[in-house]
Every structure is written in structure tokens, then in C-alpha cells.
Amino acid sequence: MLSLQPMIRNLIVTSIVVMSTAATLTHRGYAASFGDDTAFLKSHTELIVLSDRRGEAKVAVAPAYQGRVMTSTAGSDSGLSFGWINRELIASGKTQPHINVLGGEDRFWLGPEGGQFSIFFAKGTKFEFADWFTPAVIDTLPFKVASKSSTQARFTAEFALTNYSGTRFDVAVNREVRLLATAAAWKQLGVKPAAGVSLVAFETDNAIRNAGRSAWEKGSGLLSIWILGMFNPSPSTTIVVPIKPGPESELGVKVTSDYFGSVPPDRLVVKNDVLYFSGDGKYRSKIGINPKRSKAVLGSYDADNKVLTIVKFNQPAGVTDYVNSLWKLQDNPFGGDAANSYNDGPVAPGGKPLGPFYELESSSPAAALAPGKSLSHIHCTIHLSGPEAALDGIAQAALGVSLADIRAGLKSR
């Protein structure tokens, strides 16, 4: 998730009621079907629902939440709703001072969060929770609907941000949400359509443009596009991240895993070319993959519900400047991650989680842009459900591991 310090969670979870998500994907007595979730959302905000011709694959998008993909389904209104939604916060109608954790499986953010080029801390403030604020333009302010059809919706926004060092950024955003045709989704996966497997696939094409008169340069700080997806956890959910093998002297560490303290060995297993990370929503932890290790794909498998999720994103070859979001003045402000995953959980023994949920995230490189120039970042999410014999080949093609490997992944240490 966002690189929140432990102190944040202690202060904001008191305003958020825990949403219990069992293996059957239910929460608070409400069946988590797509129809149920979209009916709830429509009672509180405008919602654009994209759909294929058969009405099976659907995607729900909220303009007031920065064109956020709130949830999706592969089974029409009665199908599973794949995105995690914070019903309690949305229903309250209240605005939180530091961040509004509304949920959604593809939300638009900008980095960096911390450091001398942070856009979450004002100039001269301390890197402490009291001074940390999510910019309203990526938290509470709506995006404008520029166009929409049955399978796409495009949003725009223009705003100014000032970073910790005092640099002003005039930013124009163009964000398009596209429901992918079934054939395009199978092509993304690199396999032939599998009998008995239902899927929904969507991508967001996110562009930021330097709308000011001054160039964005490393010496005064840069922005990046940051896409985060929040999903329903289960005790059987394992997150899978393929990584490039090789020596640390050339590629850096295989994984950064100390964002919230060390991750217990039964929750994170790192192999030569893949890592397994728990997505059960029961232990707060986060991992990051640097651009030299990242293969621009990550995923998860919920064995109880037989749901395979694949996230792919564009990652320019040879580019290594990614913004660093650590909460301190940094020696290497462009040594950040290309991909991240977060597992929610109690902030302290006996405490409450934010959700629970788990996240699959990607970031663009740092945007060094001349006036009028743009940077684009595409983030694609594919959910598949069906018999494990069919899902197995898809997992091997997309993630390089079998379902048996995934099942054994966290038990292999």
C-alpha cells in the first residue's frame, strides 16, 4: 500500500470499521457480488459501468474518485466482485484529514510520497504523520469525464502541486479506462483461450503532461505515476512476483521487505527467480521490486475461490530512475521501486486493519519532462476463474510457475 508509517494506521483506523472478508468473499453480511457492490456504490456516487456485449465481463468506474476502477467481475451482476471497497467510509460521507481509503482495484496516484521531493509533505515540515497529507487532487477531488462508451471511459484533470523542496508542478492528467475484449486479454496472457475459464480484463492508460513553462528536472524533483489495486484477501491467497535472477552487485536486492519491519519467513519466500508473499489480509507488510529485478508482471492466486489475478504494466527497458518514497531526506531519491505489493493486517496485536485487503501496485519511471511533454503508464489487470487444470497453464505462461508451485510457495521454506 502507500508507504504509511505505523503511527498512521493507529490514528486513522479508529474511523474505519473492519470489513471482514472470508473465503467465500463476503463482507458484513453483504454478498460480495458485482451487482451488490455496484448498487451500493451508485447510492453514494456516480458510477460508469463498462460491459462486454454479453454482459458478463464488467468494470465499475467512479469519476468522483479520480476515475478509479472500483471493482470488476467476469460473471455479470451475480459474479464475484474482485475489488475491495470500503463501504463504511463511503457510506459515512465523511472526509478524513490525511487520506481517504475508499478502496478500488485501480486507482491513480502520484509519487514520491516521502523525501526531499515529496508531494505529501509541505516544505519545512517534519516527516511525521501530523504533517503528512495526501494531495486532494489524488484523494478527494473528482476527475472530469471527457468521453465514455460501453467499453471505455476517459478522464482529465489539471492541477498544480508543490513538492517539499518548493518546486511547483503544473500537471495535466489524461486517464483512460478500457475494458479489453476477450481475444485481446488472451493475447496479453500469451496463451490460447482455455475451456471453462471466465475472465475480465481491463487496462488504464495514464498520462501526465508538463503543463507549465519550466522543465521538470532531477535536481528539483520529479513526479511518477503510481497505480494501486486493492483486492479481497483470503486465507488461501498467495501473491506471486517473478523476478530477474542474477547477482546483487548487478541487479540489487531481490526484494525490499522492511517497509514495516521484517516479514516473517512463513509470509515471504524468495526463490532465485520468483517470490511468494501472503495475501491473507492478516499481517501488515509490504514488498518492493526495483526496476532491474522487475519483469513488469505480478499476480495472485486465491486457491479457495479458484481465482487467478494477473497484473501487467509497461516498463521501459534500461530505465532505472524511479522515485523513492521513504519518509526521510534521501541519499538516492531516484532509487525507488517499479512494482510493489502490500498485505493488510492489524497495526498492533489485537488492533484493526484498514480493510483487510491486499494490493498489487506498479509505478512509472520518474518523469523528466520538458514543457508540453508527456509520460504514459499502462497498468493491466486480468482476473480468471475456472477449473485449476485450465488455470495452471495460464499461471505458467504469465508468471512462470504452476498452481502447485504457488500452493507450495509459502510452505517451501
Secondary structure, DSSP 8 states (H G I E B T S, - for coil): -----HHHHHHHGGGS------TT-EETTEE-BHHHHHHHHHTTS--EEEE-TTS-SEEEEEGGGTSEEEEEESSGGGSB--B-B-HHHHHHT---SS----B-SBEEEEE--SSTT-SSB-TT--SSGGGB---GGGTTS--EEEEE-SSEEEEEEEEEEE-TTS-EEEEEEEEEEEE--HHHHHHHHTS---TT-EEEEEEEEEEEEE-SSS---GGG--BEEEEEEEE---TTEEEEEEB--S-HHHH--S-B--TTS---TTTEEE-SSEEEEE-SSSS-EEEEE-TTTB-SEEEEEETTTTEEEEEEE---TT---B----SS--S-TTB--SEEEEE---SSTT---SSS-EEEEEE---B---TT-EEEEEEEEEEEES-HHHHHHHHHHHHSS-HHHHHHHTT--
